[in-house]
Amino acid sequence: MNIRIICIGKLKEKYWQDASNEYIKRLKPFCNIEIVELKEYKITKNPSPKDEEIVKIKEGEAILSKIKDGDYVISLEILGKQISSEMMAEKLIGITNQGYSDFDFVIGGNLGLSDEVSKRANFKLSFSLMTFPHQMMRIILLEQIYRSFMINKGTSYHK
């Protein structure tokens, strides 16, 4: 299984980098994992809705350029479907059983995802109706992917 996390922006603080590296290390026995960090487009202090849309479109184009035709795409969206950790573990198995081996998880920037990225997603996943910093969301996502492998393996990590 190949997992790619495509995200806008970099992890700037060392504590986020350390957490990310820890989960990547834990995931290596189970999958190939790659983090693709894309440019975060700057926006003025008081942007117009049109300015915000332009940024989302530019970031969306960058995201879509990293997604291959045969990839299964899971976008993280506030209005996506909320599922439990067990359901996430089952979903990964189910998608693999459908013949997919390449997964792209997509985390947008501060303004969210463009409509084009959302339309490309095979599944829209929501961790909460709340908004989280995208740096924190990356760590939460990595942990939940790791937790899914642990659930499917039957370990006590999930307990």
C-alpha positions as CSV (number, residue, x, y, z in Angstrom):
1,M,0.0,0.0,0.0
2,N,1.2,3.5,-0.9
3,I,0.0,6.4,1.1
4,R,0.6,10.0,0.1
5,I,-0.4,12.9,2.2
6,I,-0.7,15.9,0.0
7,C,-0.9,19.1,2.0
8,I,-0.6,22.8,1.7
9,G,2.1,24.3,3.8
10,K,5.1,23.0,5.7
11,L,5.4,22.0,9.3
12,K,7.3,24.9,10.8
13,E,7.6,24.1,14.4
14,K,10.0,21.3,15.5
15,Y,7.4,19.7,17.7
16,W,5.1,19.1,14.7
17,Q,8.0,17.8,12.7
18,D,9.0,15.4,15.5
19,A,5.5,14.1,15.8
20,S,5.2,13.6,12.0
21,N,8.5,11.8,11.9
22,E,7.5,9.5,14.7
23,Y,4.3,8.4,13.0
24,I,6.1,8.1,9.6
25,K,8.6,5.8,11.4
26,R,5.8,3.7,12.9
27,L,4.0,3.4,9.6
28,K,7.0,2.2,7.5
29,P,6.5,-1.5,8.3
30,F,2.9,-1.3,7.0
31,C,3.0,1.0,3.9
32,N,5.1,3.3,1.8
33,I,4.3,6.8,3.1
34,E,5.1,10.1,1.5
35,I,4.4,13.6,2.6
36,V,4.0,16.1,-0.3
37,E,4.2,19.7,1.0
38,L,2.9,22.3,-1.5
39,K,3.3,26.0,-1.5
40,E,0.9,28.0,0.7
41,Y,-0.2,31.0,-1.3
42,K,-0.1,34.3,0.6
43,I,-3.2,36.4,0.8
44,T,-3.8,40.0,1.8
45,K,-5.0,40.9,5.3
46,N,-8.6,41.7,4.3
47,P,-9.1,39.6,1.2
48,S,-12.2,39.8,-1.0
49,P,-14.1,36.6,-1.7
50,K,-12.6,36.7,-5.2
51,D,-9.1,36.9,-3.7
52,E,-9.8,33.9,-1.5
53,E,-11.2,31.9,-4.4
54,I,-8.1,32.6,-6.5
55,V,-5.9,31.3,-3.7
56,K,-8.0,28.1,-3.4
57,I,-7.9,27.6,-7.1
58,K,-4.1,28.0,-7.3
59,E,-3.6,25.6,-4.3
60,G,-6.1,23.2,-5.8
61,E,-4.2,23.1,-9.1
62,A,-1.0,22.3,-7.2
63,I,-2.8,19.5,-5.3
64,L,-4.4,18.0,-8.5
65,S,-1.0,18.0,-10.2
66,K,0.2,15.5,-7.6
67,I,-2.7,13.1,-7.9
68,K,-2.5,10.2,-10.4
69,D,-5.4,8.9,-12.3
70,G,-5.7,5.6,-10.5
71,D,-5.2,6.9,-7.0
72,Y,-8.0,6.7,-4.4
73,V,-8.4,10.2,-3.0
74,I,-9.6,11.0,0.5
75,S,-10.0,14.7,1.1
76,L,-10.2,16.2,4.6
77,E,-13.2,18.5,4.6
78,I,-15.3,19.9,7.4
79,L,-18.5,18.8,5.6
80,G,-17.2,15.3,4.8
81,K,-18.4,12.1,6.5
82,Q,-17.4,11.6,10.1
83,I,-16.4,8.0,10.9
84,S,-15.0,6.1,13.8
85,S,-11.4,4.8,14.0
86,E,-12.8,1.3,13.5
87,M,-14.7,2.4,10.4
88,M,-11.6,4.1,9.0
89,A,-9.6,0.8,9.5
90,E,-12.4,-1.1,7.7
91,K,-12.5,1.5,4.9
92,L,-8.8,1.1,4.2
93,I,-9.2,-2.6,3.9
94,G,-12.3,-2.2,1.7
95,I,-10.6,0.2,-0.7
96,T,-7.6,-2.1,-1.0
97,N,-10.0,-5.0,-1.7
98,Q,-11.5,-3.0,-4.5
99,G,-8.0,-3.1,-6.2
100,Y,-6.6,0.3,-5.1
101,S,-3.0,0.4,-3.8
102,D,-2.3,4.1,-4.0
103,F,-4.1,6.4,-1.5
104,D,-3.9,10.2,-1.5
105,F,-5.1,12.0,1.6
106,V,-5.5,15.7,0.9
107,I,-5.3,18.5,3.5
108,G,-6.0,22.0,2.2
109,G,-4.7,25.3,3.3
110,N,-6.2,27.9,5.6
111,L,-9.1,28.6,3.1
112,G,-9.9,25.0,2.5
113,L,-10.1,23.0,-0.7
114,S,-11.1,24.2,-4.2
115,D,-14.2,22.7,-5.7
116,E,-12.1,20.9,-8.2
117,V,-10.2,19.0,-5.5
118,S,-13.3,18.2,-3.6
119,K,-14.9,16.8,-6.9
120,R,-11.8,14.6,-7.5
121,A,-12.1,13.0,-4.1
122,N,-13.4,9.5,-3.9
123,F,-14.3,10.0,-0.3
124,K,-14.7,13.2,1.8
125,L,-13.6,12.7,5.4
126,S,-14.4,15.0,8.3
127,F,-12.7,14.6,11.7
128,S,-15.0,17.2,13.2
129,L,-17.2,20.2,12.5
130,M,-14.6,22.2,14.2
131,T,-11.7,23.8,12.3
132,F,-8.2,22.7,13.1
133,P,-4.8,24.2,12.1
134,H,-3.6,22.2,9.0
135,Q,-0.3,21.4,10.8
136,M,-2.2,19.8,13.7
137,M,-4.5,18.0,11.3
138,R,-1.6,16.4,9.6
139,I,-0.5,14.8,12.9
140,I,-4.0,13.7,13.7
141,L,-4.3,12.1,10.3
142,L,-1.0,10.3,10.6
143,E,-2.0,9.0,14.0
144,Q,-5.4,7.8,12.7
145,I,-3.8,6.0,9.7
146,Y,-1.4,4.3,12.1
147,R,-4.3,3.5,14.4
148,S,-6.1,1.9,11.5
149,F,-3.2,-0.4,10.8
150,M,-3.1,-1.3,14.5
151,I,-6.8,-2.0,14.6
152,N,-6.5,-4.2,11.5
153,K,-3.6,-6.0,13.0
154,G,-5.5,-6.7,16.2
155,T,-3.0,-5.0,18.6
156,S,-3.9,-3.4,21.9
157,Y,-2.8,0.1,20.7
158,H,-6.4,1.1,20.1
159,K,-7.7,0.1,23.5
